[in-house]
Amino acid sequence: MPEIVEIPIELTRFQLPQAVHARLQFLLDRQDEGYTLSQAERQEAEGLVELVEFLSLLRLQSTRVMKQA
C-alpha cells in the first residue's frame, strides 16, 4: 500500500522567484547559443532544473490528491 504524505497547500503553490527563473533562463539560453558554461554555471543550472522538476511533480501530486478528496 502506498504511503500517504500530506503536502501543505502553501508548498504546492510555491514558484521560483522571478530573479531565480531569469537566472536559469539566462544559463539555458547561453548554453543553447553555443557558449560553454563553466563548471559552477553547469552545476547551478542543473540544480535549478532539478528544483523546477521537483516543484512540477509536487504540483501534479497535489492536484491528484485534491481531485481524489
N, C-alpha and C positions, 0 to 999 in steps of 0.2 A: 504494500500500500504506500503511495507516495506521501512524503512528509508535507504537511501544510505549513507554510510560512506566511505570517502576517506581514504585510507591507504597508508602512504608514503612507497614507494618501498623499501627504506633502512630498514624500520622496519620489513618488511616481510622476509628479508634475515638475520635478526639478529639471532645469535645462542648463546647458552650458552658458555661462555669462558671454555676452556678445564679444568681449575682447578675447576670450579663450577661443571661441568659434572662429573669429577673424584670424587669430594666430594659426590655427590648424589649417584654415583655408589658404593662408599665405604659404605655409610649408608645402602643402599639397600642390598648389599652383607652381611653385618654384620647381618642384620635382617634375611636374608634367611639362614644364618648359625646357627641361633638359639640364637644369642645374644639379650638381651633385651636392646633396645635403651633407653637412658634417655629421659625425657620429652622434653628437649631442642633439642635433636637429632631428636626425632619424629617430632617435630614442624618444624625443619629445613628441614627434608626430605619431609614432606607434602607440605611445601611452595615451595620447588624446583620442586616437581612433578606437582603442580598446574601451576607453571611458564612454565614448559615444555609443558603441555597440552594447555595452552593459546597460546604459540608460534606455536604449531602444528595447532590449529584452525585458527590462523591468516594466516599462510601459505596456508591452504586449502581455506580460503575465498579469499585470494589474487589470487590464481590460478583460481578459478571460475570466478572472476571479469575479469581477463586478457583474459580468453577464451571467455567471452561474448563481450569483446570490439573489 
